[in-house]
Amino acid sequence: MRLEARSYGTQGGDPGGREKGHEEWRRGDSFHIEVALSAIQNEEIRVRRALSIQEIHKVISTVCKQRTEAIDLFAKAGRDDLAQKEAAELSILQRYLPRPLTEEEVQSLIRESISESGAHGVQDLGKVMKLVMPKVTGRTDGKRVNELAKALLGG
């Protein structure tokens, strides 16, 4: 399956990626993989073209964010059993994302974007975010990037 190969990174230089996916399929993780594949396929249909690896990471990141929100909601509702199930699914899906950036790495990328854009204050936040988000998408939360950028711009 075309999506299966790409989602496991085989076109991104990871020749063992497809086998990794098949191992998880055999282990019973197929539902979690199917959810990610479905989301990727839906996005490809929406944009009417094949997705790049960065776009695939963004889709998987969105699915992971939905899982995180579900965990919070289930925990608040006292449904720890469902929260634990979602947490297990989240940990499986996170294996398909690149290593998350540390806060120091994010700050460094924001500083680079500030100097590239010539930003001088919070009024230039949009310029900075436009430059930094492609560098961090799928590797950190955009809300956190926004907060750090505001702080570094003096806001």
PyMOL commands that place a pseudoatom at each C-alpha (Angstrom):
pseudoatom trace, name=CA, resn=MET, resi=1, chain=A, elem=C, hetatm=0, pos=[0.000, 0.000, 0.000]
pseudoatom trace, name=CA, resn=ARG, resi=2, chain=A, elem=C, hetatm=0, pos=[1.442, 3.340, -1.047]
pseudoatom trace, name=CA, resn=LEU, resi=3, chain=A, elem=C, hetatm=0, pos=[0.453, 5.197, 2.139]
pseudoatom trace, name=CA, resn=GLU, resi=4, chain=A, elem=C, hetatm=0, pos=[1.743, 2.414, 4.340]
pseudoatom trace, name=CA, resn=ALA, resi=5, chain=A, elem=C, hetatm=0, pos=[5.207, 2.622, 2.808]
pseudoatom trace, name=CA, resn=ARG, resi=6, chain=A, elem=C, hetatm=0, pos=[5.406, 6.399, 3.148]
pseudoatom trace, name=CA, resn=SER, resi=7, chain=A, elem=C, hetatm=0, pos=[3.991, 6.554, 6.637]
pseudoatom trace, name=CA, resn=TYR, resi=8, chain=A, elem=C, hetatm=0, pos=[6.696, 4.224, 7.902]
pseudoatom trace, name=CA, resn=GLY, resi=9, chain=A, elem=C, hetatm=0, pos=[9.411, 6.318, 6.374]
pseudoatom trace, name=CA, resn=THR, resi=10, chain=A, elem=C, hetatm=0, pos=[10.550, 3.965, 3.592]
pseudoatom trace, name=CA, resn=GLN, resi=11, chain=A, elem=C, hetatm=0, pos=[10.642, 6.807, 1.097]
pseudoatom trace, name=CA, resn=GLY, resi=12, chain=A, elem=C, hetatm=0, pos=[12.424, 9.013, 3.603]
pseudoatom trace, name=CA, resn=GLY, resi=13, chain=A, elem=C, hetatm=0, pos=[15.536, 6.833, 3.781]
pseudoatom trace, name=CA, resn=ASP, resi=14, chain=A, elem=C, hetatm=0, pos=[14.400, 4.300, 6.412]
pseudoatom trace, name=CA, resn=PRO, resi=15, chain=A, elem=C, hetatm=0, pos=[14.493, 0.960, 4.590]
pseudoatom trace, name=CA, resn=GLY, resi=16, chain=A, elem=C, hetatm=0, pos=[13.453, -0.884, 7.769]
pseudoatom trace, name=CA, resn=GLY, resi=17, chain=A, elem=C, hetatm=0, pos=[10.391, 1.285, 8.244]
pseudoatom trace, name=CA, resn=ARG, resi=18, chain=A, elem=C, hetatm=0, pos=[7.974, -0.959, 6.405]
pseudoatom trace, name=CA, resn=GLU, resi=19, chain=A, elem=C, hetatm=0, pos=[9.077, -4.002, 8.410]
pseudoatom trace, name=CA, resn=LYS, resi=20, chain=A, elem=C, hetatm=0, pos=[8.668, -2.023, 11.640]
pseudoatom trace, name=CA, resn=GLY, resi=21, chain=A, elem=C, hetatm=0, pos=[5.093, -1.295, 10.623]
pseudoatom trace, name=CA, resn=HIS, resi=22, chain=A, elem=C, hetatm=0, pos=[4.411, -4.925, 9.814]
pseudoatom trace, name=CA, resn=GLU, resi=23, chain=A, elem=C, hetatm=0, pos=[5.839, -6.023, 13.190]
pseudoatom trace, name=CA, resn=GLU, resi=24, chain=A, elem=C, hetatm=0, pos=[3.467, -3.676, 14.997]
pseudoatom trace, name=CA, resn=TRP, resi=25, chain=A, elem=C, hetatm=0, pos=[0.614, -4.893, 12.839]
pseudoatom trace, name=CA, resn=ARG, resi=26, chain=A, elem=C, hetatm=0, pos=[1.332, -8.463, 13.919]
pseudoatom trace, name=CA, resn=ARG, resi=27, chain=A, elem=C, hetatm=0, pos=[1.628, -7.360, 17.567]
pseudoatom trace, name=CA, resn=GLY, resi=28, chain=A, elem=C, hetatm=0, pos=[-1.897, -5.993, 17.542]
pseudoatom trace, name=CA, resn=ASP, resi=29, chain=A, elem=C, hetatm=0, pos=[-1.120, -2.316, 17.112]
pseudoatom trace, name=CA, resn=SER, resi=30, chain=A, elem=C, hetatm=0, pos=[-2.948, -2.353, 13.781]
pseudoatom trace, name=CA, resn=PHE, resi=31, chain=A, elem=C, hetatm=0, pos=[-5.841, -0.193, 14.984]
pseudoatom trace, name=CA, resn=HIS, resi=32, chain=A, elem=C, hetatm=0, pos=[-3.534, 2.668, 15.936]
pseudoatom trace, name=CA, resn=ILE, resi=33, chain=A, elem=C, hetatm=0, pos=[-1.665, 2.442, 12.656]
pseudoatom trace, name=CA, resn=GLU, resi=34, chain=A, elem=C, hetatm=0, pos=[-4.956, 2.282, 10.759]
pseudoatom trace, name=CA, resn=VAL, resi=35, chain=A, elem=C, hetatm=0, pos=[-6.142, 5.488, 12.459]
pseudoatom trace, name=CA, resn=ALA, resi=36, chain=A, elem=C, hetatm=0, pos=[-2.978, 7.288, 11.356]
pseudoatom trace, name=CA, resn=LEU, resi=37, chain=A, elem=C, hetatm=0, pos=[-3.171, 5.877, 7.831]
pseudoatom trace, name=CA, resn=SER, resi=38, chain=A, elem=C, hetatm=0, pos=[-6.797, 6.913, 7.564]
pseudoatom trace, name=CA, resn=ALA, resi=39, chain=A, elem=C, hetatm=0, pos=[-5.984, 10.462, 8.671]
pseudoatom trace, name=CA, resn=ILE, resi=40, chain=A, elem=C, hetatm=0, pos=[-3.115, 10.625, 6.158]
pseudoatom trace, name=CA, resn=GLN, resi=41, chain=A, elem=C, hetatm=0, pos=[-5.305, 9.315, 3.360]
pseudoatom trace, name=CA, resn=ASN, resi=42, chain=A, elem=C, hetatm=0, pos=[-8.072, 11.793, 4.210]
pseudoatom trace, name=CA, resn=GLU, resi=43, chain=A, elem=C, hetatm=0, pos=[-5.584, 14.659, 4.066]
pseudoatom trace, name=CA, resn=GLU, resi=44, chain=A, elem=C, hetatm=0, pos=[-4.242, 13.449, 0.709]
pseudoatom trace, name=CA, resn=ILE, resi=45, chain=A, elem=C, hetatm=0, pos=[-7.785, 13.367, -0.625]
pseudoatom trace, name=CA, resn=ARG, resi=46, chain=A, elem=C, hetatm=0, pos=[-8.424, 16.853, 0.743]
pseudoatom trace, name=CA, resn=VAL, resi=47, chain=A, elem=C, hetatm=0, pos=[-5.316, 18.379, -0.862]
pseudoatom trace, name=CA, resn=ARG, resi=48, chain=A, elem=C, hetatm=0, pos=[-5.518, 16.123, -3.961]
pseudoatom trace, name=CA, resn=ARG, resi=49, chain=A, elem=C, hetatm=0, pos=[-1.865, 15.120, -3.971]
pseudoatom trace, name=CA, resn=ALA, resi=50, chain=A, elem=C, hetatm=0, pos=[0.607, 12.910, -2.140]
pseudoatom trace, name=CA, resn=LEU, resi=51, chain=A, elem=C, hetatm=0, pos=[1.835, 14.347, 1.158]
pseudoatom trace, name=CA, resn=SER, resi=52, chain=A, elem=C, hetatm=0, pos=[5.464, 15.108, 1.959]
pseudoatom trace, name=CA, resn=ILE, resi=53, chain=A, elem=C, hetatm=0, pos=[7.013, 13.475, 5.010]
pseudoatom trace, name=CA, resn=GLN, resi=54, chain=A, elem=C, hetatm=0, pos=[6.667, 16.786, 6.906]
pseudoatom trace, name=CA, resn=GLU, resi=55, chain=A, elem=C, hetatm=0, pos=[2.970, 16.890, 6.080]
pseudoatom trace, name=CA, resn=ILE, resi=56, chain=A, elem=C, hetatm=0, pos=[2.580, 13.271, 7.212]
pseudoatom trace, name=CA, resn=HIS, resi=57, chain=A, elem=C, hetatm=0, pos=[4.264, 14.171, 10.502]
pseudoatom trace, name=CA, resn=LYS, resi=58, chain=A, elem=C, hetatm=0, pos=[1.872, 17.099, 10.869]
pseudoatom trace, name=CA, resn=VAL, resi=59, chain=A, elem=C, hetatm=0, pos=[-1.153, 14.807, 10.355]
pseudoatom trace, name=CA, resn=ILE, resi=60, chain=A, elem=C, hetatm=0, pos=[0.152, 12.272, 12.884]
pseudoatom trace, name=CA, resn=SER, resi=61, chain=A, elem=C, hetatm=0, pos=[0.892, 15.137, 15.280]
pseudoatom trace, name=CA, resn=THR, resi=62, chain=A, elem=C, hetatm=0, pos=[-2.729, 16.281, 14.948]
pseudoatom trace, name=CA, resn=VAL, resi=63, chain=A, elem=C, hetatm=0, pos=[-3.962, 12.766, 15.715]
pseudoatom trace, name=CA, resn=CYS, resi=64, chain=A, elem=C, hetatm=0, pos=[-1.652, 12.709, 18.757]
pseudoatom trace, name=CA, resn=LYS, resi=65, chain=A, elem=C, hetatm=0, pos=[-2.998, 16.077, 19.928]
pseudoatom trace, name=CA, resn=GLN, resi=66, chain=A, elem=C, hetatm=0, pos=[-6.546, 14.701, 19.656]
pseudoatom trace, name=CA, resn=ARG, resi=67, chain=A, elem=C, hetatm=0, pos=[-5.491, 11.728, 21.790]
pseudoatom trace, name=CA, resn=THR, resi=68, chain=A, elem=C, hetatm=0, pos=[-3.978, 14.064, 24.395]
pseudoatom trace, name=CA, resn=GLU, resi=69, chain=A, elem=C, hetatm=0, pos=[-7.204, 16.079, 24.572]
pseudoatom trace, name=CA, resn=ALA, resi=70, chain=A, elem=C, hetatm=0, pos=[-9.204, 12.845, 24.926]
pseudoatom trace, name=CA, resn=ILE, resi=71, chain=A, elem=C, hetatm=0, pos=[-6.944, 11.742, 27.789]
pseudoatom trace, name=CA, resn=ASP, resi=72, chain=A, elem=C, hetatm=0, pos=[-7.636, 15.013, 29.615]
pseudoatom trace, name=CA, resn=LEU, resi=73, chain=A, elem=C, hetatm=0, pos=[-11.385, 14.734, 29.069]
pseudoatom trace, name=CA, resn=PHE, resi=74, chain=A, elem=C, hetatm=0, pos=[-11.538, 11.113, 30.197]
pseudoatom trace, name=CA, resn=ALA, resi=75, chain=A, elem=C, hetatm=0, pos=[-9.448, 11.892, 33.280]
pseudoatom trace, name=CA, resn=LYS, resi=76, chain=A, elem=C, hetatm=0, pos=[-11.740, 14.795, 34.215]
pseudoatom trace, name=CA, resn=ALA, resi=77, chain=A, elem=C, hetatm=0, pos=[-14.769, 12.534, 33.771]
pseudoatom trace, name=CA, resn=GLY, resi=78, chain=A, elem=C, hetatm=0, pos=[-13.242, 9.923, 36.076]
pseudoatom trace, name=CA, resn=ARG, resi=79, chain=A, elem=C, hetatm=0, pos=[-12.812, 7.397, 33.269]
pseudoatom trace, name=CA, resn=ASP, resi=80, chain=A, elem=C, hetatm=0, pos=[-9.248, 6.361, 34.036]
pseudoatom trace, name=CA, resn=ASP, resi=81, chain=A, elem=C, hetatm=0, pos=[-9.670, 3.141, 32.068]
pseudoatom trace, name=CA, resn=LEU, resi=82, chain=A, elem=C, hetatm=0, pos=[-10.369, 5.053, 28.864]
pseudoatom trace, name=CA, resn=ALA, resi=83, chain=A, elem=C, hetatm=0, pos=[-7.661, 7.609, 29.659]
pseudoatom trace, name=CA, resn=GLN, resi=84, chain=A, elem=C, hetatm=0, pos=[-5.119, 4.786, 29.996]
pseudoatom trace, name=CA, resn=LYS, resi=85, chain=A, elem=C, hetatm=0, pos=[-6.274, 3.257, 26.703]
pseudoatom trace, name=CA, resn=GLU, resi=86, chain=A, elem=C, hetatm=0, pos=[-5.853, 6.600, 24.926]
pseudoatom trace, name=CA, resn=ALA, resi=87, chain=A, elem=C, hetatm=0, pos=[-2.419, 7.061, 26.535]
pseudoatom trace, name=CA, resn=ALA, resi=88, chain=A, elem=C, hetatm=0, pos=[-1.325, 3.655, 25.231]
pseudoatom trace, name=CA, resn=GLU, resi=89, chain=A, elem=C, hetatm=0, pos=[-2.545, 4.560, 21.737]
pseudoatom trace, name=CA, resn=LEU, resi=90, chain=A, elem=C, hetatm=0, pos=[-0.776, 7.918, 21.957]
pseudoatom trace, name=CA, resn=SER, resi=91, chain=A, elem=C, hetatm=0, pos=[2.553, 6.284, 22.829]
pseudoatom trace, name=CA, resn=ILE, resi=92, chain=A, elem=C, hetatm=0, pos=[2.252, 4.016, 19.785]
pseudoatom trace, name=CA, resn=LEU, resi=93, chain=A, elem=C, hetatm=0, pos=[1.449, 6.898, 17.433]
pseudoatom trace, name=CA, resn=GLN, resi=94, chain=A, elem=C, hetatm=0, pos=[4.297, 9.026, 18.813]
pseudoatom trace, name=CA, resn=ARG, resi=95, chain=A, elem=C, hetatm=0, pos=[6.789, 6.450, 17.534]
pseudoatom trace, name=CA, resn=TYR, resi=96, chain=A, elem=C, hetatm=0, pos=[6.065, 7.713, 14.032]
pseudoatom trace, name=CA, resn=LEU, resi=97, chain=A, elem=C, hetatm=0, pos=[6.969, 11.305, 14.828]
pseudoatom trace, name=CA, resn=PRO, resi=98, chain=A, elem=C, hetatm=0, pos=[10.476, 12.758, 14.791]
pseudoatom trace, name=CA, resn=ARG, resi=99, chain=A, elem=C, hetatm=0, pos=[12.191, 13.309, 18.129]
pseudoatom trace, name=CA, resn=PRO, resi=100, chain=A, elem=C, hetatm=0, pos=[10.545, 16.230, 19.968]
pseudoatom trace, name=CA, resn=LEU, resi=101, chain=A, elem=C, hetatm=0, pos=[12.608, 19.390, 20.279]
pseudoatom trace, name=CA, resn=THR, resi=102, chain=A, elem=C, hetatm=0, pos=[13.885, 20.475, 23.667]
pseudoatom trace, name=CA, resn=GLU, resi=103, chain=A, elem=C, hetatm=0, pos=[12.902, 23.895, 24.945]
pseudoatom trace, name=CA, resn=GLU, resi=104, chain=A, elem=C, hetatm=0, pos=[16.470, 25.122, 24.342]
pseudoatom trace, name=CA, resn=GLU, resi=105, chain=A, elem=C, hetatm=0, pos=[16.341, 23.949, 20.721]
pseudoatom trace, name=CA, resn=VAL, resi=106, chain=A, elem=C, hetatm=0, pos=[13.004, 25.704, 20.201]
pseudoatom trace, name=CA, resn=GLN, resi=107, chain=A, elem=C, hetatm=0, pos=[14.334, 28.919, 21.712]
pseudoatom trace, name=CA, resn=SER, resi=108, chain=A, elem=C, hetatm=0, pos=[17.390, 28.719, 19.470]
pseudoatom trace, name=CA, resn=LEU, resi=109, chain=A, elem=C, hetatm=0, pos=[15.209, 28.310, 16.368]
pseudoatom trace, name=CA, resn=ILE, resi=110, chain=A, elem=C, hetatm=0, pos=[13.026, 31.217, 17.487]
pseudoatom trace, name=CA, resn=ARG, resi=111, chain=A, elem=C, hetatm=0, pos=[16.100, 33.423, 17.992]
pseudoatom trace, name=CA, resn=GLU, resi=112, chain=A, elem=C, hetatm=0, pos=[17.309, 32.516, 14.479]
pseudoatom trace, name=CA, resn=SER, resi=113, chain=A, elem=C, hetatm=0, pos=[13.883, 33.411, 13.076]
pseudoatom trace, name=CA, resn=ILE, resi=114, chain=A, elem=C, hetatm=0, pos=[13.869, 36.706, 14.975]
pseudoatom trace, name=CA, resn=SER, resi=115, chain=A, elem=C, hetatm=0, pos=[17.218, 37.685, 13.476]
pseudoatom trace, name=CA, resn=GLU, resi=116, chain=A, elem=C, hetatm=0, pos=[16.175, 36.478, 9.969]
pseudoatom trace, name=CA, resn=SER, resi=117, chain=A, elem=C, hetatm=0, pos=[12.962, 38.501, 10.063]
pseudoatom trace, name=CA, resn=GLY, resi=118, chain=A, elem=C, hetatm=0, pos=[14.480, 41.565, 11.675]
pseudoatom trace, name=CA, resn=ALA, resi=119, chain=A, elem=C, hetatm=0, pos=[11.731, 41.510, 14.305]
pseudoatom trace, name=CA, resn=HIS, resi=120, chain=A, elem=C, hetatm=0, pos=[11.983, 44.153, 17.037]
pseudoatom trace, name=CA, resn=GLY, resi=121, chain=A, elem=C, hetatm=0, pos=[8.981, 43.514, 19.244]
pseudoatom trace, name=CA, resn=VAL, resi=122, chain=A, elem=C, hetatm=0, pos=[5.750, 41.650, 19.817]
pseudoatom trace, name=CA, resn=GLN, resi=123, chain=A, elem=C, hetatm=0, pos=[4.191, 43.498, 16.869]
pseudoatom trace, name=CA, resn=ASP, resi=124, chain=A, elem=C, hetatm=0, pos=[6.458, 41.350, 14.625]
pseudoatom trace, name=CA, resn=LEU, resi=125, chain=A, elem=C, hetatm=0, pos=[5.309, 38.048, 16.155]
pseudoatom trace, name=CA, resn=GLY, resi=126, chain=A, elem=C, hetatm=0, pos=[3.576, 37.006, 12.919]
pseudoatom trace, name=CA, resn=LYS, resi=127, chain=A, elem=C, hetatm=0, pos=[6.797, 37.361, 10.927]
pseudoatom trace, name=CA, resn=VAL, resi=128, chain=A, elem=C, hetatm=0, pos=[8.692, 35.239, 13.430]
pseudoatom trace, name=CA, resn=MET, resi=129, chain=A, elem=C, hetatm=0, pos=[6.006, 32.549, 13.626]
pseudoatom trace, name=CA, resn=LYS, resi=130, chain=A, elem=C, hetatm=0, pos=[5.857, 32.333, 9.833]
pseudoatom trace, name=CA, resn=LEU, resi=131, chain=A, elem=C, hetatm=0, pos=[9.576, 31.528, 9.752]
pseudoatom trace, name=CA, resn=VAL, resi=132, chain=A, elem=C, hetatm=0, pos=[9.826, 29.265, 12.789]
pseudoatom trace, name=CA, resn=MET, resi=133, chain=A, elem=C, hetatm=0, pos=[6.749, 27.043, 12.395]
pseudoatom trace, name=CA, resn=PRO, resi=134, chain=A, elem=C, hetatm=0, pos=[7.961, 25.141, 9.309]
pseudoatom trace, name=CA, resn=LYS, resi=135, chain=A, elem=C, hetatm=0, pos=[11.121, 24.282, 11.266]
pseudoatom trace, name=CA, resn=VAL, resi=136, chain=A, elem=C, hetatm=0, pos=[9.282, 22.923, 14.317]
pseudoatom trace, name=CA, resn=THR, resi=137, chain=A, elem=C, hetatm=0, pos=[6.030, 21.503, 12.938]
pseudoatom trace, name=CA, resn=GLY, resi=138, chain=A, elem=C, hetatm=0, pos=[5.415, 18.027, 14.284]
pseudoatom trace, name=CA, resn=ARG, resi=139, chain=A, elem=C, hetatm=0, pos=[8.237, 18.316, 16.793]
pseudoatom trace, name=CA, resn=THR, resi=140, chain=A, elem=C, hetatm=0, pos=[6.736, 20.703, 19.345]
pseudoatom trace, name=CA, resn=ASP, resi=141, chain=A, elem=C, hetatm=0, pos=[3.449, 22.355, 20.226]
pseudoatom trace, name=CA, resn=GLY, resi=142, chain=A, elem=C, hetatm=0, pos=[2.682, 25.515, 18.263]
pseudoatom trace, name=CA, resn=LYS, resi=143, chain=A, elem=C, hetatm=0, pos=[1.062, 27.132, 21.289]
pseudoatom trace, name=CA, resn=ARG, resi=144, chain=A, elem=C, hetatm=0, pos=[4.294, 26.708, 23.251]
pseudoatom trace, name=CA, resn=VAL, resi=145, chain=A, elem=C, hetatm=0, pos=[6.307, 28.156, 20.353]
pseudoatom trace, name=CA, resn=ASN, resi=146, chain=A, elem=C, hetatm=0, pos=[4.011, 31.187, 20.323]
pseudoatom trace, name=CA, resn=GLU, resi=147, chain=A, elem=C, hetatm=0, pos=[4.472, 31.710, 24.083]
pseudoatom trace, name=CA, resn=LEU, resi=148, chain=A, elem=C, hetatm=0, pos=[8.275, 31.429, 23.825]
pseudoatom trace, name=CA, resn=ALA, resi=149, chain=A, elem=C, hetatm=0, pos=[8.397, 33.759, 20.815]
pseudoatom trace, name=CA, resn=LYS, resi=150, chain=A, elem=C, hetatm=0, pos=[6.340, 36.388, 22.670]
pseudoatom trace, name=CA, resn=ALA, resi=151, chain=A, elem=C, hetatm=0, pos=[8.666, 36.135, 25.663]
pseudoatom trace, name=CA, resn=LEU, resi=152, chain=A, elem=C, hetatm=0, pos=[11.776, 36.452, 23.494]
pseudoatom trace, name=CA, resn=LEU, resi=153, chain=A, elem=C, hetatm=0, pos=[10.280, 39.441, 21.670]
pseudoatom trace, name=CA, resn=GLY, resi=154, chain=A, elem=C, hetatm=0, pos=[9.693, 41.174, 24.985]
pseudoatom trace, name=CA, resn=GLY, resi=155, chain=A, elem=C, hetatm=0, pos=[5.975, 40.522, 25.329]
for i in range(1, 155): cmd.bond("trace and resi %d" % i, "trace and resi %d" % (i + 1))
show_as sticks, trace
zoom trace
